[in-house]
Amino acid sequence: MSRLGVLVNPAAGHGRGALLGRDALAALGRSEHEILDLSGASAADALARARAALWEIDALVSVGGDGMAHLGVNAVAGTTVPLGIVPVGSGNDLARNLGLAVHDVPRAVADVLAGLTRAPRRLDVIATQVHQPGQGDDGGLPEKDVTALEWTACVLSAGFDAAVNHRANTYRWPRGGGRYVRGVLAELAAFRPYGYRITIDGIVRELPATLVALANGTSFGGGMRIAPEARMDDGLIDVVIGHAMGRAALLRLFPRVYSGAHLGSARVDVIRAREVILEALPGSRPPPPVYADGELLGRLPIRARLRPGALQILGNA
């Protein structure tokens, strides 16, 4: 018998997460294993609870979408505790990258339980030192900025797509994907390329660009195939650079990301690397906040290094 920690996001799947979470907990509870519900009042609370429980659990199971999977990855990456995923969110990019059952709680739970009987799959993960502004203390002066360690399983981005994500998160309407479309239109209206200093395995490049993404998996944003040739166990990051372009060219290129056809454009390069330092280029338009697997991380500069085999996954390969 194993002891399983479980994290549930009640907001996943456009609000269906609470019901699906109960279904997952019930299915896990019918197994022979001991179940610990580690869900928290917030993402930070859930992450803290999961990390505190690592010494007493044999595996961690996340129930939700990419946000909850990202939280689970940040709880267990670099440890010996494997992660199981029950994907019931709206995006589920990590699950789709791994070939896991999506929106099928009984099958996903069965796959997680079956995974306990065999060696977990080892995946690469991107370890990132990311700049996070200090928070005010009781209305007083801000604390010093900090550099935090974050883990990214699929894609880290700091370009046009991240700007759209950041803007869309401020909208209360419309619901679902409509907010993203609204964000695209708003960002396009005032778009100018960003300035980057990118150090890729020690080689420095200074350039204006539309998009820079560090990909360990193929997709992000609910199926945008930003790096269709990326593999999660090849020991390399696919650095996708969309060079400077005007609004009309961007409007033509951006929809092609969903199929991966953007890689056929002369304005897009892919460079494989083990370590990347990404900074804002002084005197140029600063890049937007950094997002990883759809979650806000902080702002540039960042230092990212691939950690081969640092994440263990339960379930189908």
C-alpha positions as CSV (number, residue, x, y, z in Angstrom):
1,M,0.0,0.0,0.0
2,S,1.2,3.5,-0.9
3,R,0.4,6.9,0.6
4,L,-0.8,9.3,-2.1
5,G,-1.0,13.1,-1.7
6,V,-3.7,14.6,-3.8
7,L,-4.1,18.2,-5.0
8,V,-7.4,19.4,-6.5
9,N,-8.2,22.6,-8.3
10,P,-11.9,23.3,-7.9
11,A,-11.8,26.0,-10.6
12,A,-10.4,23.7,-13.3
13,G,-12.5,22.9,-16.4
14,H,-14.4,26.2,-16.2
15,G,-15.7,25.5,-12.7
16,R,-16.2,21.7,-13.0
17,G,-13.1,21.0,-11.0
18,A,-14.8,20.6,-7.6
19,L,-17.1,17.9,-8.9
20,L,-14.4,16.1,-10.9
21,G,-12.1,16.5,-7.9
22,R,-14.6,14.7,-5.7
23,D,-14.9,12.0,-8.4
24,A,-11.1,11.6,-8.5
25,L,-10.7,11.5,-4.7
26,A,-13.5,8.9,-4.5
27,A,-11.9,6.7,-7.2
28,L,-8.5,6.9,-5.5
29,G,-10.2,6.2,-2.1
30,R,-11.6,3.0,-3.4
31,S,-8.1,1.7,-4.0
32,E,-5.9,0.0,-1.5
33,H,-3.9,3.1,-1.0
34,E,-4.0,5.8,1.8
35,I,-5.1,9.1,0.5
36,L,-4.1,12.5,1.9
37,D,-6.0,15.5,0.5
38,L,-3.4,18.3,0.3
39,S,-5.6,20.9,-1.5
40,G,-5.1,24.4,-0.1
41,A,-7.0,27.6,0.1
42,S,-4.7,29.1,-2.6
43,A,-2.1,27.9,-5.0
44,A,0.7,29.0,-2.6
45,D,-1.0,27.2,0.3
46,A,-1.4,24.0,-1.8
47,L,2.2,24.1,-2.9
48,A,3.4,24.6,0.7
49,R,1.2,21.7,1.9
50,A,2.5,19.4,-0.9
51,R,6.2,20.2,-0.2
52,A,5.7,19.7,3.5
53,A,4.2,16.3,2.9
54,L,6.9,15.0,0.6
55,W,8.6,13.2,3.4
56,E,5.5,11.1,4.1
57,I,4.0,10.4,0.7
58,D,5.0,7.9,-2.0
59,A,3.5,9.9,-4.9
60,L,1.7,13.2,-5.5
61,V,-1.5,13.4,-7.7
62,S,-2.7,16.6,-9.3
63,V,-6.3,16.9,-10.4
64,G,-7.0,19.9,-12.6
65,G,-5.5,21.6,-15.6
66,D,-2.1,22.9,-16.5
67,G,-2.0,25.3,-13.5
68,M,-2.4,22.4,-11.1
69,A,0.0,20.2,-13.0
70,H,2.5,23.1,-12.9
71,L,2.0,23.3,-9.2
72,G,2.6,19.5,-8.8
73,V,5.7,19.7,-10.9
74,N,7.1,22.5,-8.7
75,A,6.3,20.4,-5.6
76,V,8.2,17.2,-6.7
77,A,10.7,18.2,-9.4
78,G,14.2,17.3,-8.3
79,T,12.9,14.8,-5.7
80,T,12.3,11.1,-5.7
81,V,8.5,11.5,-5.4
82,P,6.7,10.9,-8.7
83,L,3.7,12.9,-10.0
84,G,0.4,11.5,-11.3
85,I,-1.9,13.7,-13.3
86,V,-5.7,13.6,-13.6
87,P,-6.2,16.2,-16.3
88,V,-9.6,17.8,-16.2
89,G,-8.8,21.5,-17.1
90,S,-9.4,23.5,-20.2
91,G,-5.8,23.3,-21.6
92,N,-4.1,20.1,-20.3
93,D,-1.0,20.6,-22.4
94,L,1.3,18.6,-20.2
95,A,-1.1,15.7,-20.2
96,R,-1.4,15.8,-24.0
97,N,2.3,15.9,-24.3
98,L,2.5,12.8,-22.3
99,G,-0.3,10.9,-24.0
100,L,-2.5,10.8,-20.8
101,A,-6.2,10.4,-20.8
102,V,-7.9,13.8,-20.8
103,H,-11.3,14.6,-19.3
104,D,-11.7,10.9,-18.3
105,V,-11.4,10.7,-14.6
106,P,-11.9,6.9,-14.2
107,R,-9.3,6.1,-16.9
108,A,-6.8,8.7,-15.7
109,V,-7.1,7.5,-12.1
110,A,-6.6,3.9,-13.3
111,D,-3.5,4.9,-15.2
112,V,-2.1,6.6,-12.1
113,L,-2.7,3.6,-9.9
114,A,-1.2,1.3,-12.6
115,G,1.8,3.5,-12.7
116,L,2.5,2.8,-9.0
117,T,3.3,-0.8,-10.0
118,R,6.1,0.0,-12.4
119,A,9.0,2.4,-12.7
120,P,7.9,6.0,-13.3
121,R,8.8,7.7,-16.6
122,R,11.7,10.2,-16.2
123,L,11.3,13.5,-17.9
124,D,13.5,16.6,-18.3
125,V,12.3,19.8,-16.7
126,I,13.5,23.4,-17.0
127,A,14.9,24.9,-13.8
128,T,14.6,28.6,-13.9
129,Q,15.9,31.4,-11.7
130,V,13.3,34.1,-12.2
131,H,13.1,37.7,-10.9
132,Q,10.1,38.4,-8.7
133,P,9.4,41.9,-7.4
134,G,9.2,42.2,-3.6
135,Q,5.8,42.6,-1.9
136,G,4.9,45.4,0.3
137,D,4.6,44.7,4.0
138,D,1.5,46.1,5.7
139,G,1.5,49.1,3.3
140,G,5.1,50.0,4.0
141,L,8.1,50.0,1.8
142,P,8.5,47.1,-0.7
143,E,10.8,44.3,0.4
144,K,13.8,43.6,-1.7
145,D,13.3,41.8,-5.0
146,V,14.0,38.1,-4.9
147,T,15.2,35.5,-7.3
148,A,13.2,32.3,-7.0
149,L,13.7,28.8,-8.4
150,E,10.8,27.7,-10.6
151,W,10.3,24.5,-12.6
152,T,8.7,24.4,-16.1
153,A,7.6,21.1,-17.7
154,C,6.4,22.4,-21.1
155,V,7.0,25.9,-22.2
156,L,8.3,29.2,-20.7
157,S,7.5,32.3,-22.7
158,A,8.3,36.0,-22.6
159,G,7.0,37.5,-25.8
160,F,3.7,38.4,-27.6
161,D,1.9,35.3,-26.3
162,A,2.9,36.0,-22.7
163,A,1.7,39.6,-23.2
164,V,-1.7,38.3,-24.4
165,N,-1.9,35.9,-21.5
166,H,-1.1,38.6,-19.0
167,R,-3.7,41.0,-20.5
168,A,-6.4,38.3,-20.8
169,N,-6.0,37.5,-17.1
170,T,-7.2,41.0,-16.3
171,Y,-10.5,40.6,-18.1
172,R,-13.7,39.5,-16.4
173,W,-15.4,38.9,-19.7
174,P,-15.9,37.1,-21.9
175,R,-15.5,33.7,-20.2
176,G,-13.2,31.0,-21.5
177,G,-11.2,31.4,-24.7
178,G,-12.9,34.6,-25.6
179,R,-10.7,36.5,-23.2
180,Y,-7.6,35.3,-25.0
181,V,-9.0,36.5,-28.4
182,R,-9.8,39.8,-26.8
183,G,-6.3,40.0,-25.5
184,V,-4.8,39.2,-28.9
185,L,-6.7,42.1,-30.5
186,A,-5.7,44.5,-27.7
187,E,-2.0,43.6,-27.9
188,L,-2.0,43.9,-31.7
189,A,-3.4,47.4,-31.5
190,A,-0.3,48.8,-29.9
191,F,2.3,46.1,-30.8
192,R,6.0,46.9,-31.3
193,P,8.8,44.3,-31.1
194,Y,10.5,43.8,-27.8
195,G,14.3,44.0,-27.2
196,Y,16.1,40.9,-25.9
197,R,19.6,39.9,-24.9
198,I,19.6,36.1,-25.2
199,T,22.6,34.1,-24.1
200,I,22.3,30.6,-25.4
201,D,24.9,28.2,-24.1
202,G,27.3,31.1,-23.7
203,I,26.7,32.8,-27.0
204,V,25.1,36.3,-26.7
205,R,22.5,37.6,-29.2
206,E,21.0,41.1,-29.0
207,L,18.0,41.5,-31.1
208,P,14.4,42.8,-31.5
209,A,11.9,40.0,-31.5
210,T,8.2,39.3,-31.3
211,L,8.3,36.1,-29.4
212,V,10.9,34.1,-27.4
213,A,9.8,30.7,-25.9
214,L,11.8,28.1,-24.1
215,A,10.2,24.7,-24.9
216,N,10.7,21.4,-23.3
217,G,7.3,20.1,-24.6
218,T,5.6,20.7,-27.9
219,S,2.6,22.9,-26.9
220,F,1.2,25.4,-24.5
221,G,-1.9,27.6,-24.3
222,G,-4.3,24.8,-24.8
223,G,-2.8,23.3,-27.9
224,M,-0.5,25.9,-29.5
225,R,2.3,23.8,-31.0
226,I,5.0,26.3,-30.4
227,A,7.8,23.6,-30.7
228,P,6.4,20.6,-32.5
229,E,9.7,18.8,-32.6
230,A,10.6,19.2,-28.9
231,R,11.0,16.1,-26.8
232,M,10.7,15.9,-23.1
233,D,13.6,13.5,-22.6
234,D,16.2,14.6,-25.1
235,G,18.3,16.8,-22.7
236,L,17.7,20.0,-24.7
237,I,15.5,23.1,-24.7
238,D,14.0,24.2,-28.0
239,V,14.5,28.0,-28.0
240,V,11.9,29.4,-30.4
241,I,12.6,33.0,-31.6
242,G,10.1,34.9,-33.6
243,H,12.0,37.8,-35.0
244,A,10.8,41.4,-35.3
245,M,7.8,41.8,-37.5
246,G,4.9,44.3,-38.0
247,R,1.4,43.8,-36.9
248,A,0.2,42.6,-40.3
249,A,2.9,39.9,-40.4
250,L,2.2,38.9,-36.8
251,L,-1.5,38.6,-37.5
252,R,-0.8,36.2,-40.4
253,L,1.8,34.2,-38.5
254,F,0.3,33.9,-35.0
255,P,-2.6,31.6,-36.0
256,R,-0.1,29.2,-37.6
257,V,1.3,28.4,-34.1
258,Y,-1.7,26.2,-33.4
259,S,-0.6,23.7,-36.1
260,G,3.2,24.3,-35.8
261,A,3.3,25.7,-39.4
262,H,5.0,28.9,-38.1
263,L,8.3,27.0,-38.2
264,G,8.2,27.2,-41.9
265,S,8.5,31.0,-41.7
266,A,11.8,32.7,-42.4
267,R,11.0,34.9,-39.4
268,V,11.1,32.0,-36.9
269,D,14.3,30.2,-35.7
270,V,14.7,27.2,-33.4
271,I,17.9,26.8,-31.5
272,R,18.5,23.8,-29.2
273,A,20.3,24.5,-25.9
274,R,21.0,23.4,-22.4
275,E,21.1,26.8,-20.7
276,V,19.6,30.1,-21.6
277,I,19.8,33.6,-20.0
278,L,17.1,35.9,-21.1
279,E,17.3,39.6,-20.4
280,A,15.7,42.9,-21.5
281,L,17.8,44.8,-24.0
282,P,18.5,48.3,-22.6
283,G,17.1,51.1,-24.7
284,S,14.5,48.9,-26.3
285,R,10.9,48.1,-25.6
286,P,10.9,45.8,-22.5
287,P,9.5,42.3,-22.9
288,P,6.3,41.4,-21.0
289,P,6.1,39.3,-17.8
290,V,7.3,35.7,-18.0
291,Y,4.8,32.9,-18.1
292,A,5.5,29.2,-17.6
293,D,2.9,26.5,-18.5
294,G,0.4,29.3,-18.5
295,E,1.3,30.5,-15.0
296,L,2.8,33.9,-14.2
297,L,6.4,33.6,-12.9
298,G,7.8,37.1,-12.7
299,R,9.8,39.3,-15.0
300,L,13.2,39.3,-16.8
301,P,16.0,38.5,-16.3
302,I,15.7,34.8,-16.1
303,R,18.3,32.0,-16.2
304,A,17.0,28.6,-17.4
305,R,18.8,25.3,-17.4
306,L,17.5,21.9,-18.4
307,R,17.7,19.3,-15.7
308,P,17.5,15.9,-17.5
309,G,15.4,13.3,-15.8
310,A,14.5,15.6,-12.8
311,L,10.8,14.8,-13.0
312,Q,9.2,11.4,-12.5
313,I,5.7,10.8,-14.0
314,L,3.2,8.0,-13.2
315,G,0.9,6.7,-16.0
316,N,1.1,5.9,-19.7
317,A,4.1,7.0,-21.7
